Amino acid sequence: MSAEEEKEDAEMQGKTEAKTEEAEESAEAKKDVADGKEEEKEEQDDEEAKESAEKKEPEKPKEQEADAADDARAKVSPGAVDINSADATLNVMPTAGNKLLMPLTEGGFQHLLAGFRTTAGIKSGRYMFEVKIVETHNRNEQQGGQGRVPMPRQLVRLGLSTAGSSLILADGGSNCVSIDSEGFFVFEKARRKVSQKCGRNVTMALLVNMDEASPNANTISIFKDGVRVCEPQAIPEKLRGKPLFPTITYKNVTLQVNFGPEPLAPLPFKCHLLASAATTDVEVAEVPKPSDGKYEVVFPVGLPDQGYFDWVDAFLEKHPDYIEISDRKLLDWASKSGLWRP
């Protein structure tokens, strides 16, 4: 090999080595950049994880209801708090010593709401009562029937009403307030979702707080199997200052009713049941009974357009312990149950 050729080979080798060094330097630079980006990403991920850990889920409101203190005041007598059979619709069917309530489900009665008041109206204090939905009823509807079937087919409403008012809660009147198994709070014509749904085998408890010293004074709340499922809902001003009778409205369900003394599903705090109420906190209504043990039925007779129903209205005003059974009352009952004429 000549000297000139050796020189050319040396130059080529030098250029090759220079390119190799440049490539290695470039690869190292790219690696440094990649490592830097990876470190930056790891730092960013760490910061995001830290921020996520710092951002906790909003805490549920703290339970403001406290344990009920032992009450040394005189209590209502055993059995005084019960279903008022004289203040109930005709399709309320109590059994097992008024512990179980069944509805009528034949001949169209499956579309009518059943309702009753208890014998004790709450004036003050904090008390609860429970119902457990032990059975639901489903009847096959006749095909081709006219009119719309009210929904839902099964329903339970727990609430308060004044003496002498409608036995059907949520009828649009201003004498009652309620929360139903669909989760709706209803007063007059206002209706809003406040709670979870409750179905079969669920124990619903209505907590009535009329203790002026409580932060939840003049409210009602629903508990599902002992767990709060709605925030305290204010009892409307129109209903305050008067005895409010726990009232139950239901349709196509069998209910186990519990007024005490022990709860079916204890609440997160100790609370007295209605059957353990102090006599000064409640007003107990007497259930009228005939002196001779026999009930009286009156059949008014009159001519059309001759003041027949005016006489009936006057009679009922003087004798409020009588129950009217007539076409107009059945139509009114159907309307309050959600049925409407085709």
Legacy VTK file of the C-alpha trace (Angstrom):
# vtk DataFile Version 3.0
C-alpha trace
ASCII
DATASET POLYDATA
POINTS 342 float
0.000 0.000 0.000
1.348 3.372 -1.013
1.798 6.250 1.390
-1.026 8.128 -0.249
-3.432 5.236 0.152
-2.438 4.825 3.802
-3.168 8.511 4.330
-6.651 8.164 2.788
-7.406 5.124 4.953
-6.383 7.031 8.038
-8.604 9.960 7.128
-11.560 7.650 6.495
-10.994 5.871 9.805
-10.817 9.251 11.580
-14.072 10.361 10.016
-15.721 7.068 10.984
-14.536 7.392 14.583
-15.768 11.000 14.698
-19.214 9.952 13.446
-19.323 7.158 15.999
-18.445 9.581 18.795
-21.127 12.036 17.551
-23.709 9.239 17.428
-22.817 8.130 20.923
-23.002 11.707 22.192
-26.397 12.176 20.472
-27.718 8.924 21.935
-26.533 9.946 25.403
-28.158 13.370 24.983
-31.454 11.786 23.919
-31.252 9.387 26.849
-30.632 12.286 29.229
-33.655 14.120 27.782
-35.802 10.987 28.067
-34.609 10.383 31.625
-35.354 14.005 32.445
-38.862 13.762 31.014
-39.476 10.518 32.879
-38.304 12.072 36.128
-40.478 15.106 35.453
-43.482 12.848 34.746
-42.823 10.873 37.932
-42.650 14.100 39.918
-45.870 15.298 38.278
-47.599 11.986 39.038
-46.396 12.200 42.642
-47.767 15.726 42.936
-51.117 14.697 41.424
-51.326 11.706 43.766
-50.532 13.978 46.679
-53.189 16.485 45.614
-55.708 13.661 45.118
-54.974 12.357 48.599
-55.413 15.826 50.026
-58.754 16.238 48.259
-60.931 13.965 50.404
-64.499 13.092 49.563
-66.954 15.510 51.123
-67.900 14.234 54.539
-71.503 13.385 55.242
-73.246 15.756 57.625
-72.628 14.735 61.199
-75.649 13.206 62.948
-77.076 15.936 65.170
-79.529 13.707 66.976
-78.263 12.761 70.436
-79.149 9.795 72.618
-82.431 10.244 74.451
-81.999 10.669 78.177
-83.870 8.522 80.662
-87.276 10.084 81.237
-88.765 9.827 84.719
-92.052 11.480 83.747
-95.315 9.535 83.753
-95.806 7.464 80.592
-98.923 6.651 78.626
-100.570 3.434 79.750
-99.677 0.190 77.946
-101.806 -0.238 74.824
-102.891 3.407 74.776
-100.917 4.039 71.581
-102.482 1.963 68.830
-104.321 2.064 65.528
-107.451 4.159 65.829
-110.032 1.850 64.264
-112.589 4.677 64.246
-110.143 6.881 62.313
-109.332 4.516 59.442
-110.520 3.858 55.903
-112.744 0.854 55.271
-109.978 -1.173 53.600
-107.611 -1.195 56.593
-107.500 -4.816 57.752
-105.660 -5.151 61.098
-104.665 -8.627 62.282
-102.464 -10.183 64.976
-103.593 -7.705 67.613
-103.161 -4.710 65.285
-99.512 -5.640 64.685
-100.082 -6.561 61.039
-102.017 -4.463 58.537
-103.374 -5.934 55.336
-105.242 -4.192 52.517
-108.303 -5.271 50.563
-107.227 -6.247 47.051
-110.478 -7.507 45.508
-113.050 -5.773 43.346
-111.006 -2.701 42.521
-109.878 -2.037 46.100
-106.298 -2.703 44.968
-106.391 0.788 43.426
-107.562 2.557 46.590
-105.194 3.801 49.266
-105.748 2.643 52.843
-105.059 5.020 55.705
-105.391 5.435 59.459
-104.296 7.624 62.334
-102.837 6.502 65.631
-104.562 7.225 68.919
-101.726 9.489 70.137
-101.036 12.963 68.777
-97.550 14.355 69.429
-97.362 17.809 71.017
-93.690 17.924 72.037
-90.618 15.739 72.489
-88.894 13.362 70.077
-90.420 9.995 69.184
-90.358 7.387 66.444
-92.490 4.565 65.077
-91.780 1.854 62.499
-93.393 -0.175 59.747
-91.864 -3.185 58.021
-93.026 -4.109 54.520
-93.435 -7.845 54.975
-95.376 -8.594 51.805
-96.274 -6.973 48.486
-99.403 -7.801 46.481
-99.657 -7.914 42.679
-102.966 -8.546 40.982
-103.355 -9.166 37.275
-105.254 -6.327 35.664
-108.060 -7.072 33.209
-107.098 -6.397 29.624
-108.997 -3.649 27.827
-109.989 -1.868 31.036
-110.632 1.840 30.860
-108.634 4.406 32.757
-105.063 4.554 33.922
-103.752 2.393 36.772
-102.140 4.608 39.462
-98.423 4.053 39.890
-96.583 2.792 41.807
-98.663 -0.290 42.481
-97.224 -0.656 46.012
-96.854 2.395 48.220
-96.284 3.342 51.857
-96.532 6.877 53.258
-95.507 7.806 56.791
-96.417 11.202 58.156
-98.392 13.429 60.474
-101.910 14.823 60.290
-104.286 16.833 62.418
-107.347 15.321 64.100
-110.377 15.122 61.839
-108.420 15.663 58.610
-108.180 13.320 55.612
-106.890 9.815 56.284
-105.090 9.824 52.930
-101.687 11.465 53.264
-100.463 13.681 50.398
-104.017 14.427 49.245
-103.101 18.034 48.458
-104.433 19.438 51.731
-102.591 21.552 54.293
-103.458 19.349 57.300
-100.824 16.662 56.716
-97.171 16.139 55.785
-95.503 12.895 54.731
-92.549 11.038 53.226
-93.311 7.975 51.082
-91.541 4.742 50.123
-90.611 6.284 46.763
-88.561 8.891 48.638
-90.827 11.930 48.159
-91.599 14.569 50.779
-95.100 15.934 50.207
-96.953 18.911 51.658
-100.011 20.385 49.975
-99.232 20.162 46.239
-95.451 20.444 46.637
-93.523 17.217 46.086
-89.749 16.747 46.105
-87.325 13.829 46.251
-85.527 13.656 49.610
-84.895 9.984 50.294
-84.083 6.533 48.926
-86.739 4.061 47.855
-87.898 1.416 50.320
-89.236 -1.981 49.259
-90.105 -5.415 50.573
-88.485 -6.611 53.823
-87.380 -3.057 54.627
-88.122 -1.428 57.982
-89.074 2.240 57.624
-88.907 4.450 60.708
-90.346 7.942 60.951
-88.553 10.132 63.478
-90.666 13.039 64.706
-88.635 15.713 66.482
-90.726 18.341 68.252
-88.160 19.011 70.958
-87.551 22.761 70.922
-84.114 22.279 72.508
-82.909 20.097 69.631
-81.005 21.456 66.594
-83.488 19.452 64.476
-86.590 20.788 66.223
-89.874 20.570 64.288
-88.640 18.105 61.683
-89.374 14.612 60.412
-86.845 12.106 59.073
-86.910 8.658 57.472
-84.594 5.816 58.480
-84.205 2.643 56.396
-83.287 -0.439 58.436
-81.885 1.869 61.112
-79.852 4.046 58.714
-80.732 7.677 57.972
-81.719 8.059 54.297
-82.875 11.672 54.323
-81.924 14.864 56.051
-84.418 16.302 58.582
-87.377 17.861 56.764
-89.087 20.834 58.375
-92.657 20.435 59.568
-94.571 23.265 57.844
-95.501 26.282 59.950
-99.207 25.629 59.322
-98.976 22.391 61.302
-97.012 23.623 64.282
-98.521 24.364 67.668
-101.147 21.616 67.516
-101.170 17.860 68.230
-99.990 15.934 65.168
-101.110 12.316 64.876
-98.770 9.809 63.260
-100.578 8.598 60.139
-99.909 5.719 57.762
-101.196 5.402 54.207
-100.502 2.251 52.199
-101.523 0.273 49.120
-100.987 -3.365 48.071
-98.596 -4.174 50.904
-98.814 -5.960 54.235
-97.204 -3.971 57.040
-95.848 -4.899 60.433
-96.474 -1.900 62.656
-94.352 -1.141 65.704
-95.080 1.650 68.179
-92.776 0.200 70.836
-91.442 -0.299 73.350
-88.403 -1.740 71.490
-87.396 -0.906 67.898
-87.252 -3.458 65.094
-84.187 -1.699 63.652
-82.376 0.487 66.228
-81.292 3.942 65.077
-77.708 5.216 65.411
-78.835 6.984 68.582
-81.177 6.058 71.395
-84.728 7.232 70.767
-88.004 6.587 72.592
-90.784 4.945 70.631
-94.272 6.392 70.615
-95.645 3.750 72.992
-93.185 5.025 75.628
-94.220 8.666 75.299
-94.606 10.902 78.331
-98.227 11.822 78.988
-97.382 15.537 78.788
-95.912 15.101 75.286
-98.928 13.503 73.628
-102.670 13.801 73.381
-104.405 10.424 73.491
-107.708 10.138 71.618
-110.368 7.775 72.865
-111.718 5.258 70.384
-115.521 5.581 70.511
-117.352 2.367 71.240
-121.111 1.751 71.453
-122.351 1.401 75.015
-124.307 -1.775 74.254
-121.605 -3.258 72.031
-123.699 -2.855 68.879
-122.955 -0.434 66.056
-125.719 1.558 64.410
-126.276 1.923 60.653
-128.387 4.806 59.311
-129.995 4.677 55.849
-131.177 8.176 54.880
-134.057 8.239 52.387
-134.748 11.252 50.203
-135.799 12.467 46.773
-133.364 13.807 44.156
-132.700 17.559 44.256
-134.563 17.925 47.536
-131.581 18.661 49.807
-130.700 15.023 50.443
-126.927 15.551 50.774
-127.435 18.801 52.662
-129.208 16.749 55.316
-126.378 14.173 55.263
-123.768 16.920 55.733
-125.691 18.379 58.655
-126.092 14.942 60.225
-122.353 14.175 59.959
-121.480 17.543 61.463
-123.538 16.680 64.517
-122.392 13.038 64.581
-118.704 12.950 63.502
-118.348 9.353 64.727
-120.445 8.154 61.756
-118.788 7.225 58.450
-120.516 8.062 55.184
-120.568 5.365 52.499
-121.889 6.812 49.251
-121.055 7.334 45.583
-119.658 10.787 46.238
-117.369 9.522 48.997
-116.108 6.653 46.835
-115.372 9.087 44.001
-113.528 11.370 46.406
-111.578 8.393 47.775
-110.645 7.265 44.252
-109.494 10.761 43.338
-107.232 10.972 46.413
-105.848 7.547 45.495
-104.680 8.811 42.109
-107.537 7.465 39.970
-109.148 9.737 37.427
-112.234 9.472 35.309
-111.702 8.464 31.649
LINES 1 343
342 0 1 2 3 4 5 6 7 8 9 10 11 12 13 14 15 16 17 18 19 20 21 22 23 24 25 26 27 28 29 30 31 32 33 34 35 36 37 38 39 40 41 42 43 44 45 46 47 48 49 50 51 52 53 54 55 56 57 58 59 60 61 62 63 64 65 66 67 68 69 70 71 72 73 74 75 76 77 78 79 80 81 82 83 84 85 86 87 88 89 90 91 92 93 94 95 96 97 98 99 100 101 102 103 104 105 106 107 108 109 110 111 112 113 114 115 116 117 118 119 120 121 122 123 124 125 126 127 128 129 130 131 132 133 134 135 136 137 138 139 140 141 142 143 144 145 146 147 148 149 150 151 152 153 154 155 156 157 158 159 160 161 162 163 164 165 166 167 168 169 170 171 172 173 174 175 176 177 178 179 180 181 182 183 184 185 186 187 188 189 190 191 192 193 194 195 196 197 198 199 200 201 202 203 204 205 206 207 208 209 210 211 212 213 214 215 216 217 218 219 220 221 222 223 224 225 226 227 228 229 230 231 232 233 234 235 236 237 238 239 240 241 242 243 244 245 246 247 248 249 250 251 252 253 254 255 256 257 258 259 260 261 262 263 264 265 266 267 268 269 270 271 272 273 274 275 276 277 278 279 280 281 282 283 284 285 286 287 288 289 290 291 292 293 294 295 296 297 298 299 300 301 302 303 304 305 306 307 308 309 310 311 312 313 314 315 316 317 318 319 320 321 322 323 324 325 326 327 328 329 330 331 332 333 334 335 336 337 338 339 340 341
